Amino acid sequence: MKAYFPTAGKPAKGEDLPPVAYLQWYIPRLREQRKHNLSFSGLQFPWELGTVEDVWKDHRKQGFDERELVSEMYGVHTDNVHLTMGATQAIGVAISAASRGGKVAVEMPSYAPVSQTARILGLETLEVRRQPTSDVWTIDRENWKKVLIDVDLLMISPQLNPVGCSYTMDDRRWLVETCKEMDVRIISDEVYSASDRNWQPFYKEGDHCISISSLTKVHGLGVIRYGWILADSKIIQDVNKAFHHMEGMMSSPTIRIVEKIKERLSEPIDLIEDYRKANLPVLQEALERLGIEWTPPAHGVFGAFRIPGVDTLEMIDTIGKEYDLLAVPGCMFDSELNEWLRVGWSIEPKMFEEAVQVLEKVIREAINIT
């Protein structure tokens, strides 16, 4: 069977470039427009922007600093902010600026660009893996320390994809302190963090920590490609150099659109909380009827659960297609998640309830076949 999970290893060029196999699988199935879609990894927010005045004109003018929106959002100086064309670009720019040429530890499970971009940039990667318990995903500190001693950079996604769980406070403290002791810089992909109103970015943990995020997942603005990097001002200077090579300057239409809606950025977060209240009980009740134990993540727009004995990729591509259902198999994120399924609840409650009814039928049939 074809492997879809991201891979670690030696630097990769040309034919050896690792694919984002998840997208190769997902995009064709998204185009099928299956009626019951539980595959979304971000909020589907009904933005109505109307006309943006002078959207095509150069936004740069005296006294205007395009970084201020993000600096005010986090309460940091503009010298600690750099804008990027989305979080995916921020990953490559941050690695280019923060790497000192050594190996890179990459956290699994993972969305492939987070763990594979370092290989494309000519760096070797080594895996570290979070493991599930009954309610959280934790760090095996002994195994992580064996890897961290051999690297100078660590790529993490605190709100772990596909399960949505963040670190325990003890694991977070241990990780920050251990990396500081070992002189390992941390790049933290925090694209889901805004759904947690109390989130503290890793950047604030020390000069060795870098946070990246965007308006894509929580705010439903992926099409405008607006992301950012938070880091120590010295690292931001190197970020600026890397960005000038990779992009040049930020797009004026992007900046003007975000300036137009900046006072409305709390609306998507409010909607996420409404969706969680309405949709999570529906999903939990269905899983209980199936005998599947699951603790939802404390924040965010998706989660994942294990269906023992069921290959979820085969289930979605056969029974799921028959029932017009789409959800994301866990094997897209890690080699050890073949029996896991990611479900998003960032859709209107009536649509979600109908989709979960179909999901329950699909899982029940898959379990019976198994």
LUMTIVEX-746309 format. One record per residue: z, x, y of N, C-alpha, C in turn; residue in one letter. Coordinates in steps of 0.2 Angstrom, whole numbers, plus 5000, padded with zeros to 4 digits. Layout:
BEGIN
ZXYZXYZXYa
...
//
This chain:
BEGIN
500050044994500050005000500050045006m
499650025011499650065018500350075021k
500450135024501150135027501050125035a
501450085038501350065045501950095049y
502450125046503050145050502850215053f
503250225059503050285063503250345059p
502950405060503150465056503350525061t
503750565058503950625062503650685058a
503650745062503350805059503050855064g
502550885062502350945066501950915072k
501750955077501350935082500650905079p
500350855082499750825080499250825085a
498650845083498050835087497450815083k
496950785087496350765084496450715078g
496150725073496150685067496850675064e
497350725066498050715064498450675068d
498150645074498550605078498850545074l
499550535075499750475071499650415075p
499350355071499250295075499850255076p
499750215081500250155082500050105077v
500250115071499950075065500249995066a
500849985069501049925071500549885075y
500249915080499849875084499149865081l
498949915076498349905072498449845068q
499049835065499149775061499249715066w
499649715071499849655075499249625079y
498849665083498449635087497949595084i
497649615078497149565075497449495073p
498149505071498449445069498649395075r
498849435080498949395087498349355089l
497749385088497149355090496949295085r
497249295080497149235075497549165079e
497949185083498349125087498649075082q
499049105077499449065073499849015077r
499948955075500248905078500948925079k
501348945074502048965074502149035075h
502249055082502249125083502949145085n
503349185080503949215081503949285082l
503349315084503249385084503349425091s
503449385096503549415103504149455103f
504049525106504549565107504849565114s
504549525118504749515125504749445127g
505049435133505149365135504449335138l
504249275136503649245138503849205144q
503849235150504049205156503549165160f
503649105162503049075166502949095173p
502749155174502749175181502149135185w
502249115191501749085195501749125202e
501349165203501349215208500949185214l
500449145213500049125219499649185221g
499549185228499149235231499649295234t
499449355232499849415235499449445240v
499749435246499349455252499149535252e
498549545254498349615254498449655248d
498349625242498549655236498149715234v
497449715237497049775236497149835241w
497549825246497549875251498149925249k
498049985252498550035251499150015253d
499650015249500349995251500750045254h
500550115255500850165258500850155265r
501450165268501550155276502150185278k
502150205284502750235287503450195286q
503950235283504550195282504650165276g
504050155271504150125265504150175259f
504750165255504850205249504750155243d
504250165239504150125233504650125228e
505150175229505650185224506250145225r
506350115231506950085233507150025229e
506649985226506849925222507249955216l
507050005213507350025207508050065209v
508050105214508650135216509150085218s
508950025221509449975223509649935216e
509249925212509349895206509949935202m
509949995202510450035198510950065202y
510950065209511450095213511350165213g
510750195213510650265213510250295219v
510250355220509850385226509050385223h
508650375228507950375227507750435224t
508050495225507850555222507950565215d
508350515212508450505205507950455201n
507450435205507050385203506250405203v
505950395198505150405198504850345195h
504350315198504050255195503450285191l
503250245186502750255181502350195180t
501750205177501350145175501550115168m
502150085168502450055162502950105159g
503350085154503750125150503450175145a
502850145143502550195138502250255141t
502050255147501850315151502450355152q
503050315154503650355156503850395150a
503750375144503950415138503650485138i
502950485139502650545139502850595145g
502850555151503050595157503750625156v
504250585153504950615153504950665148a
504550665142504550715137504350785140i
503750775144503450835147503950865152s
504350825155504750855161505450885158a
505650855152506350865150506350915144a
505750925141505750965135505751045137s
506051085133506051155135505751195129r
505251155125504851185120505151185113g
505751155112506051155106505851095102g
506151085096506051025092506350965095k
506150905093506350845096506650805090v
507250775091507550725086507350665089a
507050625084506850555085507150505081v
507450455084507850405081507450355077e
507650335071507250285067507850235065m
507650165065506950135066506750145073p
506050135074505750155080505150115082s
505050105088504350085090503950145091y
503350155088503050215086502950265093a
502750235098502650285104503350325106p
503950295105504550325107504650385102v
504450375096504650435091504050475090s
503450455091502850495090502550535096q
502650515102502350545108502450615108t
503050645106503250715106502750755102a
502550725096502050765092501350765095r
501150715099500550715103500550775108i
501150785111501250825116501350905114l
501350915107501350975104502050995102g
502450955101503150965099503350945092l
503650975088503850955081504450905082e
504450855078505050805078505350805071t
506050785072506450775066506750715066l
506850675061507150605061507950615061e
508150565065508850545064508850465063v
509350435059509250365057509950335058r
509850275062510450225062510450185055r
511050165053511150135047511450065048q
511250015044511549945045512249945042p
512649905045513349885042513249805042t
513849775041513849705040513649665047s
513849705053513649675059513349715064d
513349785063513049835068512749885065v
512349925069511949985066512350045069w
512550095064512950145066512650215065t
512850265068512650335068513050365062i
512650395058513050445053513150515056d
513650525059513750575063513650645060r
513850655054513750715050513050735050e
512650685048511950695047511550705054n
511750665059511450675065511650745068w
512250775067512450835070512050895066k
511850885060511450935057510750945060k
510550885062509850885065509950905073v
510450885076510450895083510550975085l
510851005080510951085081510351115081i
509751085079509151115078508551095083d
508851055088508351025093508651035100v
508151025105508451025112508250965116d
508050915112507850845115507950795110l
508250735112508350675108508050615111l
507650575107507350515109507750455106m
507950415110508350355107508150285110i
508250235107508150165109508850125108s
509250125113509950095112509850025109p
509449985112509349915109508849925104q
509049945098508649965092508049915090l
507449935090506949895088506749905080n
506849865076506749785077507349745077p
507949775077508549735075508949715082v
508749745087509049725094509749745095g
510049785090510749805091510849865095c
511349865099511449925103512049965100s
512150025102512650075099513350045100y
513850055096514550045097514750085103t
515250075106515550115111515750185109m
516050185103516250245100515650295098d
515150265095514550305094514150325100d
514150285105513850305112514250365115r
514850355115515250415118515150475114r
515250475107515150535103514450565104w
513950525105513250545106513150585112l
513450555118513350585124513750655124v
514350655121514750715121514450765117e
514250745111513950795106513350825109t
512850785112512250815115512450865121c
512950845125513150895130513350955128k
513750955122514051015119513451055117e
512951025114512451065110511851075115m
511951055121511351065126510751035124d
510850975122510250925120510150875125v
509550875128509450815133509250755129r
509450695132509350635129508850595133i
508350565130507850515133508050455130i
508250405134508450335132507950285134s
507650255129507150195131507550135131d
507650105137508050055139507649995141e
507049975138506649925141506949855139v
507449845135507749785134508449775137y
508649835141509349835143509549785149s
509049765152509149715158509449645155a
509349635149509549565146510349575145s
510649635146511349635146511549655153d
511849605156512049605163512549665164r
512949685159513449735160513149805157n
512549815156512249875154512349935159w
512549995156512650055160512050105157q
511650125161511050165159511350235156p
511050265151511250325149511250375155f
510750365159510650415165511350435168y
511750375169512450385172512950425168k
512750445162513250475157513250555159e
512750575162512750655164512050675165g
512050735168511450765170510950775164d
511150775158510750785152510450725149h
510550665153510350605150509850575155c
509350545152508750515156508650445153i
508550395158508450325156507750315158s
507350275154506750245156506750175154i
506350135158506350065157505750035161s
505649965161505049935164505249865165s
504749825168504749755169504349715164l
504249755158503849725153504149675149t
504749695145505049655140505449605142k
505949615147506449565149506149525154v
505749545158505449515164504749485163h
504449495157503849465156503249485160g
503249545163502749575168502349635165l
502249635158501849685155501249705158g
500849655160500149655163500149705169v
500649705173500549745179500749815178i
501049835172501249905171501649935176r
502349915177502749945181503349965178y
503450035177504050065174504350115178g
504850145175505250205179505650245175w
505850305178506250355175506850365179i
507450365177508050385180508250455177l
508350505182508650565179508950605185a
509250665183509450715188508850735193d
509050745199508550755204508050815202s
508350865199507950925197507450905191k
507650865187507250845181506650795185i
506850755190506350715193505850755196i
506050815199505550855202504950875197q
505250885191504750905185504350845183d
504750785183504350725181503750705186v
503950725193503450715198502750755196n
502850815194502350865193501950835187k
502350815181501950785176501550725177a
501850685181501550615183500950625187f
500950675192500350695196499750715191h
499950755186499450775181499150715177h
499550665175499350615170499150545174m
499350535180499150475183498950485191e
499250535194499150545201499550505206g
499450435207499850395211499950325208m
500450295210500550225208500050175210m
499850125207499350075209499650035214s
499250025220499449985225499549905223s
499049875219499149815217499849805213p
500049845209500649845205501249845210t
501249885215501849895220501849825224i
501249805226501249745230501549675226r
501349675220501549615216502249615215i
502549675213503249685212503649665218v
503449695224503749685230503749605232e
503249565230503249495231503749455227k
503949485221504349445216505049475216i
505149525219505749565218506449525219k
506449475223506949425224507049375218e
506549375214506649325208506749365201r
506949425201506949465195507549435191l
508049395194508549375190508349305186s
507849275188507549215184507449225177e
507049285175506949295168507549305164p
508049335167508749345163509049285162i
509049245167509349175166509049135160d
508349145160508049105155508149135148l
508249195147508449225141509049205139i
509549195143510249165141510149095139e
509749055142509648985140509348985133d
508849025132508449025126508949045120y
509349095121509849115116510349055114r
510549025119511048965118510648915114k
510048895116509748845112509448865105a
509148925105508748945099509148985094n
509649025095510049055090510349015085l
510748965087511048915082510548895077p
509948875079509348845075509248895070v
509148965072508949015067509549025062l
510149035065510649045061510748995055q
510748935057510748875052510248885047e
509648895049509148905044509248965039a
509449015041509649075037510249065033l
510749025035511249005031511048965025e
510648915026510348875021509948915016r
509748975018509349015013509849065010l
510449065012510949115009510849185012g
510549195018510449255021510949265026i
511349325026511849335030511549375036e
511749355042511549385048511949375054w
512049435058512449435064511949445070t
511849405074511349415079511549465084p
511149505087511349555092511649515098p
512049555102512449525107511949505113a
511449535114510949525120510249535117h
509749515122509049525120508649465117g
508049475115507549425114507349425107v
507649475103507449475096507949505091f
507849485085508349515080507949525073g
508249555068507949565062508449555056a
508249535051508749515045508349535039f
508749555033508449575027508449515022r
507849505019507749455014507649495007i
508249495004508249534998507749524993p
507349574990506849564985506149544988g
506149534994505449504997505149565001v
504549575000504049625004503849575010d
504149585016504049545021503249555024t
503049615023502349615025501849575021l
501949575015501549535010501649465011e
502349445013502449375014502149345020m
502149385026501749365032501049365031i
500749405027500049415027499749365022d
500149335018499949285013500249215014t
500849205012501149135013501249125021i
501349175025501449155032500749135035g
500249165033499549145035499449075033k
499549065027499448995024499848945028e
500448955031500848905035500748915042y
500248965044500148975051500749005055d
501049045052501649075055501549155056l
501849175061501749255063502449275065l
502749325061503349365063503149435061a
503649485063503449555062503849585056v
503549615051503849645046504249705048p
504849725045505149785047504849845046g
504349845041504049915039503649945045c
503549905050503149925056503649975060m
504249985058504750025062505050075058f
505050065051505450115047505250105040d
505250165036505050165029505550125025s
506150115028506750085024506750015025e
506349985029506449915031505849865028l
505649885022505149835019505349765018n
506049755017506349685016506549655022e
506449685028506749655034506149625038w
506349575042505849535046506149525053l
505749545058505949535065505749465068r
506149435071506049365074506249365081v
505749345085505949335092506049265094g
506549255099506749185101506549175108w
506149205111505949205118505449155120s
505449095116504949045118505348975119i
504948925121505248855123505648835116e
506248805117506648785111506248735106p
505848685109505548645104505048675100k
504648725103504148765099504548805094m
505148835096505548885092505748845086f
506048785087506348745082505848725076e
505248705079504648695074504448755070e
504448815074504248875070504748895065a
505448885067505948905062505948865056v
505748795057505648755051505148785046q
504648805049504048835045504248905042v
504648945046504949005043505348995037l
505748945038506248925032505848915026e
505248875026504848855021504548925018k
504248965022503949025020504449075016v
505049085019505549125016505749095009i
505849035009506048995003505549004997r
504948994999504349004994504349074992e
504349124997504349194995504949214990a
505549194991506149204987505949174980i
505749114980505649084973505049124969n
504549144973504049184969504349254966i
504749284971505149344969505549334962t
//
